[in-house]
Amino acid sequence: MYCQALRRAQEAQSLQELIDEYNVNAPAYKRIYSIKVRESEFEKTASRKIKRS
């Protein structure tokens, strides 16, 4: 459990660093303001498409 949580935190931190580098040169309308890291995949249909609710 702890290892997975630590790994997730490190991945989120490295993603944030990449986003910060991108945002320096990106125009305001293209900047990334927030991200959400999911712990599980989206629910899928039988044909492996994302299910819409």
PDB file of N, CA, C and O in Angstrom:
ATOM      1  N   MET A   1       0.822  -1.200   0.000  1.00  0.00           N
ATOM      2  CA  MET A   1       0.000   0.000   0.000  1.00  0.00           C
ATOM      3  C   MET A   1       0.861   1.258   0.000  1.00  0.00           C
ATOM      4  O   MET A   1       0.690   2.135  -0.846  1.00  0.00           O
ATOM      5  N   TYR A   2       1.788   1.340   0.952  1.00  0.00           N
ATOM      6  CA  TYR A   2       2.610   2.539   1.088  1.00  0.00           C
ATOM      7  C   TYR A   2       3.452   2.748  -0.166  1.00  0.00           C
ATOM      8  O   TYR A   2       3.593   3.870  -0.650  1.00  0.00           O
ATOM      9  N   CYS A   3       4.010   1.657  -0.684  1.00  0.00           N
ATOM     10  CA  CYS A   3       4.848   1.752  -1.883  1.00  0.00           C
ATOM     11  C   CYS A   3       4.044   2.305  -3.057  1.00  0.00           C
ATOM     12  O   CYS A   3       4.524   3.162  -3.800  1.00  0.00           O
ATOM     13  N   GLN A   4       2.835   1.814  -3.214  1.00  0.00           N
ATOM     14  CA  GLN A   4       2.006   2.281  -4.321  1.00  0.00           C
ATOM     15  C   GLN A   4       1.658   3.750  -4.149  1.00  0.00           C
ATOM     16  O   GLN A   4       1.664   4.506  -5.121  1.00  0.00           O
ATOM     17  N   ALA A   5       1.355   4.162  -2.924  1.00  0.00           N
ATOM     18  CA  ALA A   5       1.020   5.561  -2.673  1.00  0.00           C
ATOM     19  C   ALA A   5       2.230   6.447  -2.933  1.00  0.00           C
ATOM     20  O   ALA A   5       2.100   7.531  -3.502  1.00  0.00           O
ATOM     21  N   LEU A   6       3.403   5.989  -2.519  1.00  0.00           N
ATOM     22  CA  LEU A   6       4.635   6.757  -2.739  1.00  0.00           C
ATOM     23  C   LEU A   6       4.927   6.865  -4.229  1.00  0.00           C
ATOM     24  O   LEU A   6       5.298   7.933  -4.715  1.00  0.00           O
ATOM     25  N   ARG A   7       4.764   5.771  -4.949  1.00  0.00           N
ATOM     26  CA  ARG A   7       5.012   5.775  -6.391  1.00  0.00           C
ATOM     27  C   ARG A   7       4.046   6.717  -7.098  1.00  0.00           C
ATOM     28  O   ARG A   7       4.448   7.465  -7.990  1.00  0.00           O
ATOM     29  N   ARG A   8       2.769   6.686  -6.703  1.00  0.00           N
ATOM     30  CA  ARG A   8       1.769   7.566  -7.288  1.00  0.00           C
ATOM     31  C   ARG A   8       2.130   9.031  -7.045  1.00  0.00           C
ATOM     32  O   ARG A   8       1.984   9.870  -7.935  1.00  0.00           O
ATOM     33  N   ALA A   9       2.599   9.330  -5.840  1.00  0.00           N
ATOM     34  CA  ALA A   9       2.982  10.702  -5.518  1.00  0.00           C
ATOM     35  C   ALA A   9       4.172  11.144  -6.366  1.00  0.00           C
ATOM     36  O   ALA A   9       4.212  12.281  -6.835  1.00  0.00           O
ATOM     37  N   GLN A  10       5.131  10.256  -6.564  1.00  0.00           N
ATOM     38  CA  GLN A  10       6.295  10.588  -7.387  1.00  0.00           C
ATOM     39  C   GLN A  10       5.889  10.797  -8.846  1.00  0.00           C
ATOM     40  O   GLN A  10       6.392  11.706  -9.506  1.00  0.00           O
ATOM     41  N   GLU A  11       4.990   9.966  -9.346  1.00  0.00           N
ATOM     42  CA  GLU A  11       4.518  10.124 -10.722  1.00  0.00           C
ATOM     43  C   GLU A  11       3.764  11.434 -10.896  1.00  0.00           C
ATOM     44  O   GLU A  11       3.934  12.125 -11.900  1.00  0.00           O
ATOM     45  N   ALA A  12       2.939  11.772  -9.925  1.00  0.00           N
ATOM     46  CA  ALA A  12       2.202  13.035  -9.992  1.00  0.00           C
ATOM     47  C   ALA A  12       3.161  14.216  -9.968  1.00  0.00           C
ATOM     48  O   ALA A  12       2.952  15.207 -10.668  1.00  0.00           O
ATOM     49  N   GLN A  13       4.217  14.111  -9.160  1.00  0.00           N
ATOM     50  CA  GLN A  13       5.205  15.190  -9.076  1.00  0.00           C
ATOM     51  C   GLN A  13       5.956  15.343 -10.401  1.00  0.00           C
ATOM     52  O   GLN A  13       6.177  16.465 -10.858  1.00  0.00           O
ATOM     53  N   SER A  14       6.345  14.237 -11.017  1.00  0.00           N
ATOM     54  CA  SER A  14       7.058  14.332 -12.294  1.00  0.00           C
ATOM     55  C   SER A  14       6.145  14.855 -13.400  1.00  0.00           C
ATOM     56  O   SER A  14       6.597  15.592 -14.276  1.00  0.00           O
ATOM     57  N   LEU A  15       4.864  14.480 -13.370  1.00  0.00           N
ATOM     58  CA  LEU A  15       3.904  15.037 -14.321  1.00  0.00           C
ATOM     59  C   LEU A  15       3.774  16.545 -14.136  1.00  0.00           C
ATOM     60  O   LEU A  15       3.736  17.297 -15.110  1.00  0.00           O
ATOM     61  N   GLN A  16       3.705  16.977 -12.887  1.00  0.00           N
ATOM     62  CA  GLN A  16       3.566  18.403 -12.604  1.00  0.00           C
ATOM     63  C   GLN A  16       4.783  19.182 -13.099  1.00  0.00           C
ATOM     64  O   GLN A  16       4.641  20.297 -13.599  1.00  0.00           O
ATOM     65  N   GLU A  17       5.981  18.603 -12.965  1.00  0.00           N
ATOM     66  CA  GLU A  17       7.184  19.259 -13.470  1.00  0.00           C
ATOM     67  C   GLU A  17       7.124  19.428 -14.985  1.00  0.00           C
ATOM     68  O   GLU A  17       7.479  20.486 -15.504  1.00  0.00           O
ATOM     69  N   LEU A  18       6.679  18.396 -15.698  1.00  0.00           N
ATOM     70  CA  LEU A  18       6.541  18.492 -17.155  1.00  0.00           C
ATOM     71  C   LEU A  18       5.518  19.555 -17.543  1.00  0.00           C
ATOM     72  O   LEU A  18       5.730  20.321 -18.484  1.00  0.00           O
ATOM     73  N   ILE A  19       4.424  19.592 -16.821  1.00  0.00           N
ATOM     74  CA  ILE A  19       3.381  20.579 -17.104  1.00  0.00           C
ATOM     75  C   ILE A  19       3.897  21.991 -16.850  1.00  0.00           C
ATOM     76  O   ILE A  19       3.616  22.904 -17.627  1.00  0.00           O
ATOM     77  N   ASP A  20       4.646  22.172 -15.773  1.00  0.00           N
ATOM     78  CA  ASP A  20       5.209  23.488 -15.475  1.00  0.00           C
ATOM     79  C   ASP A  20       6.153  23.952 -16.576  1.00  0.00           C
ATOM     80  O   ASP A  20       6.145  25.124 -16.951  1.00  0.00           O
ATOM     81  N   GLU A  21       6.968  23.036 -17.094  1.00  0.00           N
ATOM     82  CA  GLU A  21       7.869  23.381 -18.197  1.00  0.00           C
ATOM     83  C   GLU A  21       7.081  23.786 -19.443  1.00  0.00           C
ATOM     84  O   GLU A  21       7.440  24.745 -20.126  1.00  0.00           O
ATOM     85  N   TYR A  22       6.023  23.064 -19.729  1.00  0.00           N
ATOM     86  CA  TYR A  22       5.183  23.374 -20.888  1.00  0.00           C
ATOM     87  C   TYR A  22       4.508  24.730 -20.723  1.00  0.00           C
ATOM     88  O   TYR A  22       4.463  25.523 -21.663  1.00  0.00           O
ATOM     89  N   ASN A  23       3.988  24.993 -19.535  1.00  0.00           N
ATOM     90  CA  ASN A  23       3.220  26.210 -19.293  1.00  0.00           C
ATOM     91  C   ASN A  23       4.049  27.483 -19.400  1.00  0.00           C
ATOM     92  O   ASN A  23       3.494  28.559 -19.620  1.00  0.00           O
ATOM     93  N   VAL A  24       5.351  27.383 -19.250  1.00  0.00           N
ATOM     94  CA  VAL A  24       6.213  28.573 -19.336  1.00  0.00           C
ATOM     95  C   VAL A  24       6.072  29.242 -20.701  1.00  0.00           C
ATOM     96  O   VAL A  24       5.977  30.466 -20.788  1.00  0.00           O
ATOM     97  N   ASN A  25       6.059  28.444 -21.759  1.00  0.00           N
ATOM     98  CA  ASN A  25       6.031  28.996 -23.114  1.00  0.00           C
ATOM     99  C   ASN A  25       4.660  28.945 -23.785  1.00  0.00           C
ATOM    100  O   ASN A  25       4.487  29.484 -24.878  1.00  0.00           O
ATOM    101  N   ALA A  26       3.704  28.316 -23.153  1.00  0.00           N
ATOM    102  CA  ALA A  26       2.381  28.168 -23.763  1.00  0.00           C
ATOM    103  C   ALA A  26       1.549  29.431 -23.557  1.00  0.00           C
ATOM    104  O   ALA A  26       1.640  30.074 -22.511  1.00  0.00           O
ATOM    105  N   PRO A  27       0.745  29.783 -24.546  1.00  0.00           N
ATOM    106  CA  PRO A  27      -0.164  30.916 -24.360  1.00  0.00           C
ATOM    107  C   PRO A  27      -1.210  30.584 -23.292  1.00  0.00           C
ATOM    108  O   PRO A  27      -1.456  29.413 -23.003  1.00  0.00           O
ATOM    109  N   ALA A  28      -1.807  31.589 -22.723  1.00  0.00           N
ATOM    110  CA  ALA A  28      -2.732  31.414 -21.600  1.00  0.00           C
ATOM    111  C   ALA A  28      -3.869  30.456 -21.912  1.00  0.00           C
ATOM    112  O   ALA A  28      -4.273  29.684 -21.043  1.00  0.00           O
ATOM    113  N   TYR A  29      -4.397  30.485 -23.135  1.00  0.00           N
ATOM    114  CA  TYR A  29      -5.535  29.633 -23.458  1.00  0.00           C
ATOM    115  C   TYR A  29      -5.155  28.160 -23.643  1.00  0.00           C
ATOM    116  O   TYR A  29      -6.037  27.305 -23.718  1.00  0.00           O
ATOM    117  N   LYS A  30      -3.839  27.850 -23.719  1.00  0.00           N
ATOM    118  CA  LYS A  30      -3.390  26.465 -23.875  1.00  0.00           C
ATOM    119  C   LYS A  30      -2.745  25.907 -22.611  1.00  0.00           C
ATOM    120  O   LYS A  30      -2.327  24.749 -22.600  1.00  0.00           O
ATOM    121  N   ARG A  31      -2.655  26.693 -21.563  1.00  0.00           N
ATOM    122  CA  ARG A  31      -2.007  26.233 -20.340  1.00  0.00           C
ATOM    123  C   ARG A  31      -2.836  25.173 -19.634  1.00  0.00           C
ATOM    124  O   ARG A  31      -4.066  25.176 -19.682  1.00  0.00           O
ATOM    125  N   ILE A  32      -2.127  24.274 -18.983  1.00  0.00           N
ATOM    126  CA  ILE A  32      -2.767  23.218 -18.199  1.00  0.00           C
ATOM    127  C   ILE A  32      -2.814  23.703 -16.761  1.00  0.00           C
ATOM    128  O   ILE A  32      -1.775  23.963 -16.155  1.00  0.00           O
ATOM    129  N   TYR A  33      -4.012  23.827 -16.214  1.00  0.00           N
ATOM    130  CA  TYR A  33      -4.168  24.376 -14.873  1.00  0.00           C
ATOM    131  C   TYR A  33      -4.316  23.320 -13.795  1.00  0.00           C
ATOM    132  O   TYR A  33      -3.954  23.559 -12.643  1.00  0.00           O
ATOM    133  N   SER A  34      -4.840  22.162 -14.146  1.00  0.00           N
ATOM    134  CA  SER A  34      -4.979  21.106 -13.145  1.00  0.00           C
ATOM    135  C   SER A  34      -4.998  19.742 -13.827  1.00  0.00           C
ATOM    136  O   SER A  34      -5.354  19.615 -14.999  1.00  0.00           O
ATOM    137  N   ILE A  35      -4.610  18.737 -13.066  1.00  0.00           N
ATOM    138  CA  ILE A  35      -4.667  17.368 -13.553  1.00  0.00           C
ATOM    139  C   ILE A  35      -5.314  16.500 -12.481  1.00  0.00           C
ATOM    140  O   ILE A  35      -5.303  16.836 -11.297  1.00  0.00           O
ATOM    141  N   LYS A  36      -5.870  15.391 -12.917  1.00  0.00           N
ATOM    142  CA  LYS A  36      -6.446  14.437 -11.978  1.00  0.00           C
ATOM    143  C   LYS A  36      -5.923  13.061 -12.367  1.00  0.00           C
ATOM    144  O   LYS A  36      -6.195  12.570 -13.463  1.00  0.00           O
ATOM    145  N   VAL A  37      -5.181  12.450 -11.474  1.00  0.00           N
ATOM    146  CA  VAL A  37      -4.620  11.130 -11.729  1.00  0.00           C
ATOM    147  C   VAL A  37      -5.589  10.099 -11.164  1.00  0.00           C
ATOM    148  O   VAL A  37      -5.876  10.092  -9.967  1.00  0.00           O
ATOM    149  N   ARG A  38      -6.084   9.241 -12.028  1.00  0.00           N
ATOM    150  CA  ARG A  38      -7.045   8.216 -11.608  1.00  0.00           C
ATOM    151  C   ARG A  38      -6.311   7.000 -11.070  1.00  0.00           C
ATOM    152  O   ARG A  38      -5.229   6.655 -11.543  1.00  0.00           O
ATOM    153  N   GLU A  39      -6.905   6.358 -10.084  1.00  0.00           N
ATOM    154  CA  GLU A  39      -6.325   5.145  -9.520  1.00  0.00           C
ATOM    155  C   GLU A  39      -6.789   3.900 -10.255  1.00  0.00           C
ATOM    156  O   GLU A  39      -6.192   2.834 -10.106  1.00  0.00           O
ATOM    157  N   SER A  40      -7.846   4.022 -11.046  1.00  0.00           N
ATOM    158  CA  SER A  40      -8.348   2.880 -11.805  1.00  0.00           C
ATOM    159  C   SER A  40      -8.753   3.353 -13.194  1.00  0.00           C
ATOM    160  O   SER A  40      -8.923   4.546 -13.447  1.00  0.00           O
ATOM    161  N   GLU A  41      -8.902   2.381 -14.083  1.00  0.00           N
ATOM    162  CA  GLU A  41      -9.315   2.718 -15.443  1.00  0.00           C
ATOM    163  C   GLU A  41     -10.773   3.142 -15.471  1.00  0.00           C
ATOM    164  O   GLU A  41     -11.528   2.871 -14.538  1.00  0.00           O
ATOM    165  N   PHE A  42     -11.161   3.807 -16.544  1.00  0.00           N
ATOM    166  CA  PHE A  42     -12.561   4.127 -16.753  1.00  0.00           C
ATOM    167  C   PHE A  42     -13.322   2.822 -16.980  1.00  0.00           C
ATOM    168  O   PHE A  42     -12.749   1.845 -17.460  1.00  0.00           O
ATOM    169  N   GLU A  43     -14.606   2.804 -16.639  1.00  0.00           N
ATOM    170  CA  GLU A  43     -15.437   1.651 -16.902  1.00  0.00           C
ATOM    171  C   GLU A  43     -15.607   1.522 -18.410  1.00  0.00           C
ATOM    172  O   GLU A  43     -15.832   2.518 -19.098  1.00  0.00           O
ATOM    173  N   LYS A  44     -15.500   0.290 -18.930  1.00  0.00           N
ATOM    174  CA  LYS A  44     -15.529   0.070 -20.374  1.00  0.00           C
ATOM    175  C   LYS A  44     -16.727  -0.772 -20.784  1.00  0.00           C
ATOM    176  O   LYS A  44     -17.272  -1.546 -19.997  1.00  0.00           O
ATOM    177  N   THR A  45     -17.123  -0.596 -22.049  1.00  0.00           N
ATOM    178  CA  THR A  45     -18.183  -1.415 -22.629  1.00  0.00           C
ATOM    179  C   THR A  45     -17.568  -2.727 -23.117  1.00  0.00           C
ATOM    180  O   THR A  45     -16.360  -2.934 -22.995  1.00  0.00           O
ATOM    181  N   ALA A  46     -18.397  -3.608 -23.666  1.00  0.00           N
ATOM    182  CA  ALA A  46     -17.906  -4.886 -24.184  1.00  0.00           C
ATOM    183  C   ALA A  46     -16.935  -4.693 -25.345  1.00  0.00           C
ATOM    184  O   ALA A  46     -16.059  -5.528 -25.571  1.00  0.00           O
ATOM    185  N   SER A  47     -17.089  -3.600 -26.075  1.00  0.00           N
ATOM    186  CA  SER A  47     -16.191  -3.327 -27.198  1.00  0.00           C
ATOM    187  C   SER A  47     -14.982  -2.488 -26.791  1.00  0.00           C
ATOM    188  O   SER A  47     -14.277  -1.947 -27.643  1.00  0.00           O
ATOM    189  N   ARG A  48     -14.745  -2.383 -25.470  1.00  0.00           N
ATOM    190  CA  ARG A  48     -13.577  -1.722 -24.874  1.00  0.00           C
ATOM    191  C   ARG A  48     -13.570  -0.204 -25.052  1.00  0.00           C
ATOM    192  O   ARG A  48     -12.511   0.421 -24.993  1.00  0.00           O
ATOM    193  N   LYS A  49     -14.744   0.391 -25.268  1.00  0.00           N
ATOM    194  CA  LYS A  49     -14.866   1.847 -25.325  1.00  0.00           C
ATOM    195  C   LYS A  49     -15.256   2.350 -23.941  1.00  0.00           C
ATOM    196  O   LYS A  49     -15.854   1.611 -23.159  1.00  0.00           O
ATOM    197  N   ILE A  50     -14.926   3.585 -23.637  1.00  0.00           N
ATOM    198  CA  ILE A  50     -15.274   4.154 -22.342  1.00  0.00           C
ATOM    199  C   ILE A  50     -16.779   4.322 -22.251  1.00  0.00           C
ATOM    200  O   ILE A  50     -17.416   4.879 -23.144  1.00  0.00           O
ATOM    201  N   LYS A  51     -17.332   3.829 -21.151  1.00  0.00           N
ATOM    202  CA  LYS A  51     -18.768   3.905 -20.915  1.00  0.00           C
ATOM    203  C   LYS A  51     -19.148   5.317 -20.501  1.00  0.00           C
ATOM    204  O   LYS A  51     -18.510   5.904 -19.626  1.00  0.00           O
ATOM    205  N   ARG A  52     -20.172   5.858 -21.119  1.00  0.00           N
ATOM    206  CA  ARG A  52     -20.659   7.195 -20.758  1.00  0.00           C
ATOM    207  C   ARG A  52     -21.901   7.054 -19.908  1.00  0.00           C
ATOM    208  O   ARG A  52     -22.779   6.239 -20.192  1.00  0.00           O
ATOM    209  N   SER A  53     -21.963   7.857 -18.861  1.00  0.00           N
ATOM    210  CA  SER A  53     -23.134   7.767 -17.979  1.00  0.00           C
ATOM    211  C   SER A  53     -24.096   8.887 -18.205  1.00  0.00           C
ATOM    212  O   SER A  53     -25.131   8.955 -17.542  1.00  0.00           O
TER     213      SER A  53
END
